[in-house]
Every structure is written in structure tokens, then in C-alpha cells.
Amino acid sequence: MAIEKLLQELEALVESAGRLPWVGRKSIPEHKFYDLLAKIRQGLPEEVGKAAEVLRERERLINEARAQAEAIIGEARKEAARMVEESEIIKRATQSASDLMHQAEVAAESVDQSLARLRAAVEEGRRAIAPPSESAEVKESDVAEPRD
């Protein structure tokens, strides 16, 4: 920083100045003082401008970081919502599959009962149309079993 250096020079000028007798004040060369003061004034706008630029850059970075954070949070919320929805879809699909399995089991049981009744009816029909001597020989094993 140029201003800091100039201020140090001004301070050194005052420290190295001799004291006036009886007054207790220091005497410094006037032209050196005004020369340093002019340089400080000249450098101040530059230093203030640099400081302002640093502040603007800081503010820009903070705003950029905020925007990125908000975007990340927004994406995370979307992903969480998608995952919840996906989870709900999986739960519904699992429930539907379970319901379908139950319906299939009930239907299979009904088919098995109907098949058993049909076998019994076929056997009864065979007995009814078979001659009396043959009727006793017809066995349940003679009825054709369905193949899986």
C-alpha cells in the first residue's frame, strides 16, 4: 500500500525532527511535510478506489455463492421430492402386486374347487352310465388327472 508507506515517512519525519527549546514542540521542514501530504492526498483516491473494488468483488462473490447455494438447495429439494414420489410409486406397485397375487390365489383356489367338483361330476356320470358290474370297477385313479 502506497498510502501506508507515505504515512510511515510522515511519522518518521516528525520523530526525527528536533525539539524547539522552551516550547517543547518539534520543528519539521515545511516543504517535506507538504510534499508528503500532497502525495498522500494523491494516493487516497487510488487506495479508496481499490478498497471499493475489493468490496464490490466481495459482494459479487457473496451473491454468486448465495445463488449457487440456492440452486443446490433447489435441486436437492427436487431430488428429495422425486425420491419420495418414487418411493410412493414403489409402495403402490408393491401393494398392487400383493393384491394381484391374492386375487390369483383366490382364483386358483376357486379353479381347484371347480375342478374337484367337475371330477366328481364326471365320476358320477361314468358310474351312472356304466353297467352295474363295471361301476364297481371304476376307480378314482381311472379319471384323467390334469397336467401342470
C-alpha atoms as a printed R data frame, in Angstrom:
    type eleno elety resid chain resno       x        y       z
1   ATOM     1    CA   MET     A     1   0.000    0.000   0.000
2   ATOM     2    CA   ALA     A     2   1.492    3.291  -1.079
3   ATOM     3    CA   ILE     A     3  -0.528    5.304   1.445
4   ATOM     4    CA   GLU     A     4   0.793    3.238   4.325
5   ATOM     5    CA   LYS     A     5   4.369    3.877   3.177
6   ATOM     6    CA   LEU     A     6   3.769    7.636   2.880
7   ATOM     7    CA   LEU     A     7   2.216    7.743   6.353
8   ATOM     8    CA   GLN     A     8   5.256    5.931   7.748
9   ATOM     9    CA   GLU     A     9   7.519    8.519   6.067
10  ATOM    10    CA   LEU     A    10   5.470   11.335   7.630
11  ATOM    11    CA   GLU     A    11   5.717    9.702  11.023
12  ATOM    12    CA   ALA     A    12   9.496    9.268  10.644
13  ATOM    13    CA   LEU     A    13   9.807   12.949   9.640
14  ATOM    14    CA   VAL     A    14   8.068   14.023  12.850
15  ATOM    15    CA   GLU     A    15  10.041   11.577  15.005
16  ATOM    16    CA   SER     A    16  13.381   12.695  13.572
17  ATOM    17    CA   ALA     A    17  12.577   16.409  13.930
18  ATOM    18    CA   GLY     A    18  14.359   18.365  16.632
19  ATOM    19    CA   ARG     A    19  12.522   19.973  19.533
20  ATOM    20    CA   LEU     A    20  12.257   23.703  19.891
21  ATOM    21    CA   PRO     A    21  13.741   24.932  23.177
22  ATOM    22    CA   TRP     A    22  11.301   26.213  25.800
23  ATOM    23    CA   VAL     A    23   8.213   25.329  23.733
24  ATOM    24    CA   GLY     A    24   8.509   21.524  23.678
25  ATOM    25    CA   ARG     A    25   7.303   21.314  20.082
26  ATOM    26    CA   LYS     A    26   9.053   19.775  17.135
27  ATOM    27    CA   SER     A    27  10.132   21.608  14.040
28  ATOM    28    CA   ILE     A    28   9.920   19.839  10.696
29  ATOM    29    CA   PRO     A    29  10.793   21.143   7.264
30  ATOM    30    CA   GLU     A    30   7.587   22.603   5.895
31  ATOM    31    CA   HIS     A    31   8.235   21.642   2.264
32  ATOM    32    CA   LYS     A    32   8.807   17.969   3.200
33  ATOM    33    CA   PHE     A    33   5.553   17.926   5.195
34  ATOM    34    CA   TYR     A    34   3.504   19.435   2.362
35  ATOM    35    CA   ASP     A    35   5.202   17.204  -0.203
36  ATOM    36    CA   LEU     A    36   4.242   14.073   1.755
37  ATOM    37    CA   LEU     A    37   0.735   15.437   2.392
38  ATOM    38    CA   ALA     A    38   0.229   16.046  -1.343
39  ATOM    39    CA   LYS     A    39   1.396   12.515  -2.163
40  ATOM    40    CA   ILE     A    40  -0.990   11.076   0.439
41  ATOM    41    CA   ARG     A    41  -3.899   13.102  -0.968
42  ATOM    42    CA   GLN     A    42  -2.972   11.972  -4.468
43  ATOM    43    CA   GLY     A    43  -2.830    8.322  -3.396
44  ATOM    44    CA   LEU     A    44  -6.024    8.375  -1.372
45  ATOM    45    CA   PRO     A    45  -8.463    8.217  -4.311
46  ATOM    46    CA   GLU     A    46  -6.495    5.303  -5.745
47  ATOM    47    CA   GLU     A    47  -6.479    3.452  -2.408
48  ATOM    48    CA   VAL     A    48 -10.127    4.233  -1.764
49  ATOM    49    CA   GLY     A    49 -10.931    3.046  -5.298
50  ATOM    50    CA   LYS     A    50  -9.020   -0.182  -4.687
51  ATOM    51    CA   ALA     A    51 -10.843   -0.693  -1.400
52  ATOM    52    CA   ALA     A    52 -14.182   -0.035  -3.094
53  ATOM    53    CA   GLU     A    53 -13.275   -2.502  -5.838
54  ATOM    54    CA   VAL     A    54 -12.372   -5.113  -3.219
55  ATOM    55    CA   LEU     A    55 -15.722   -4.532  -1.509
56  ATOM    56    CA   ARG     A    56 -17.595   -4.822  -4.819
57  ATOM    57    CA   GLU     A    57 -15.751   -8.043  -5.644
58  ATOM    58    CA   ARG     A    58 -16.503   -9.381  -2.171
59  ATOM    59    CA   GLU     A    59 -20.190   -8.552  -2.588
60  ATOM    60    CA   ARG     A    60 -20.239  -10.163  -6.042
61  ATOM    61    CA   LEU     A    61 -18.646  -13.349  -4.686
62  ATOM    62    CA   ILE     A    62 -21.093  -13.482  -1.786
63  ATOM    63    CA   ASN     A    63 -24.037  -13.027  -4.148
64  ATOM    64    CA   GLU     A    64 -22.666  -15.663  -6.506
65  ATOM    65    CA   ALA     A    65 -22.176  -18.081  -3.614
66  ATOM    66    CA   ARG     A    66 -25.728  -17.390  -2.411
67  ATOM    67    CA   ALA     A    67 -27.127  -18.038  -5.874
68  ATOM    68    CA   GLN     A    68 -25.175  -21.286  -6.139
69  ATOM    69    CA   ALA     A    69 -26.316  -22.350  -2.665
70  ATOM    70    CA   GLU     A    70 -29.949  -21.589  -3.552
71  ATOM    71    CA   ALA     A    71 -29.603  -23.567  -6.794
72  ATOM    72    CA   ILE     A    72 -28.090  -26.520  -4.938
73  ATOM    73    CA   ILE     A    73 -30.841  -26.390  -2.312
74  ATOM    74    CA   GLY     A    74 -33.487  -26.201  -5.041
75  ATOM    75    CA   GLU     A    75 -32.010  -29.218  -6.823
76  ATOM    76    CA   ALA     A    76 -31.785  -31.118  -3.533
77  ATOM    77    CA   ARG     A    77 -35.450  -30.381  -2.820
78  ATOM    78    CA   LYS     A    78 -36.433  -31.564  -6.314
79  ATOM    79    CA   GLU     A    79 -34.395  -34.738  -5.871
80  ATOM    80    CA   ALA     A    80 -35.931  -35.380  -2.447
81  ATOM    81    CA   ALA     A    81 -39.432  -34.883  -3.878
82  ATOM    82    CA   ARG     A    82 -38.594  -37.226  -6.767
83  ATOM    83    CA   MET     A    83 -37.313  -39.846  -4.349
84  ATOM    84    CA   VAL     A    84 -40.420  -39.550  -2.175
85  ATOM    85    CA   GLU     A    85 -42.627  -39.876  -5.251
86  ATOM    86    CA   GLU     A    86 -40.585  -42.844  -6.451
87  ATOM    87    CA   SER     A    87 -40.921  -44.417  -3.023
88  ATOM    88    CA   GLU     A    88 -44.686  -43.901  -3.139
89  ATOM    89    CA   ILE     A    89 -44.826  -45.451  -6.611
90  ATOM    90    CA   ILE     A    90 -42.860  -48.446  -5.357
91  ATOM    91    CA   LYS     A    91 -45.194  -48.793  -2.351
92  ATOM    92    CA   ARG     A    92 -48.255  -48.640  -4.626
93  ATOM    93    CA   ALA     A    93 -46.720  -51.112  -7.071
94  ATOM    94    CA   THR     A    94 -45.853  -53.482  -4.240
95  ATOM    95    CA   GLN     A    95 -49.389  -53.204  -2.869
96  ATOM    96    CA   SER     A    96 -50.866  -53.781  -6.346
97  ATOM    97    CA   ALA     A    97 -48.642  -56.814  -6.837
98  ATOM    98    CA   SER     A    98 -49.682  -58.148  -3.452
99  ATOM    99    CA   ASP     A    99 -53.355  -57.581  -4.295
100 ATOM   100    CA   LEU     A   100 -52.922  -59.321  -7.659
101 ATOM   101    CA   MET     A   101 -51.174  -62.276  -6.005
102 ATOM   102    CA   HIS     A   102 -54.034  -62.580  -3.513
103 ATOM   103    CA   GLN     A   103 -56.611  -62.410  -6.309
104 ATOM   104    CA   ALA     A   104 -54.670  -65.045  -8.266
105 ATOM   105    CA   GLU     A   105 -54.530  -67.320  -5.221
106 ATOM   106    CA   VAL     A   106 -58.263  -66.906  -4.638
107 ATOM   107    CA   ALA     A   107 -58.946  -67.587  -8.341
108 ATOM   108    CA   ALA     A   108 -56.648  -70.631  -8.292
109 ATOM   109    CA   GLU     A   109 -58.434  -71.977  -5.227
110 ATOM   110    CA   SER     A   110 -61.770  -71.431  -6.937
111 ATOM   111    CA   VAL     A   111 -60.492  -73.200 -10.071
112 ATOM   112    CA   ASP     A   112 -59.221  -76.091  -7.912
113 ATOM   113    CA   GLN     A   113 -62.643  -76.364  -6.229
114 ATOM   114    CA   SER     A   114 -64.420  -76.211  -9.580
115 ATOM   115    CA   LEU     A   115 -62.077  -78.846 -10.981
116 ATOM   116    CA   ALA     A   116 -62.709  -81.108  -7.974
117 ATOM   117    CA   ARG     A   117 -66.482  -80.691  -8.463
118 ATOM   118    CA   LEU     A   118 -66.078  -81.371 -12.192
119 ATOM   119    CA   ARG     A   119 -64.084  -84.542 -11.482
120 ATOM   120    CA   ALA     A   120 -66.699  -85.670  -9.026
121 ATOM   121    CA   ALA     A   121 -69.433  -84.939 -11.586
122 ATOM   122    CA   VAL     A   122 -67.532  -86.827 -14.314
123 ATOM   123    CA   GLU     A   123 -67.033  -89.786 -11.992
124 ATOM   124    CA   GLU     A   124 -70.666  -89.724 -11.024
125 ATOM   125    CA   GLY     A   125 -71.616  -89.540 -14.694
126 ATOM   126    CA   ARG     A   126 -69.395  -92.548 -15.515
127 ATOM   127    CA   ARG     A   127 -70.956  -94.533 -12.759
128 ATOM   128    CA   ALA     A   128 -74.387  -93.566 -13.912
129 ATOM   129    CA   ILE     A   129 -73.822  -94.709 -17.498
130 ATOM   130    CA   ALA     A   130 -71.641  -97.722 -16.766
131 ATOM   131    CA   PRO     A   131 -73.173 -101.181 -16.487
132 ATOM   132    CA   PRO     A   132 -73.712 -102.193 -12.861
133 ATOM   133    CA   SER     A   133 -70.817 -104.668 -12.809
134 ATOM   134    CA   GLU     A   134 -68.408 -102.189 -14.337
135 ATOM   135    CA   SER     A   135 -69.483  -99.427 -11.982
136 ATOM   136    CA   ALA     A   136 -67.771 -101.089  -9.084
137 ATOM   137    CA   GLU     A   137 -64.531 -101.395 -11.058
138 ATOM   138    CA   VAL     A   138 -64.258  -97.706 -11.966
139 ATOM   139    CA   LYS     A   139 -61.799  -96.127  -9.631
140 ATOM   140    CA   GLU     A   140 -60.815  -92.578  -8.996
141 ATOM   141    CA   SER     A   141 -57.386  -93.324 -10.473
142 ATOM   142    CA   ASP     A   142 -59.112  -94.018 -13.798
143 ATOM   143    CA   VAL     A   143 -60.160  -90.375 -14.055
144 ATOM   144    CA   ALA     A   144 -57.604  -88.403 -16.039
145 ATOM   145    CA   GLU     A   145 -55.601  -86.029 -13.845
146 ATOM   146    CA   PRO     A   146 -54.855  -82.579 -15.247
147 ATOM   147    CA   ARG     A   147 -51.224  -81.993 -16.032
148 ATOM   148    CA   ASP     A   148 -49.431  -78.931 -14.689
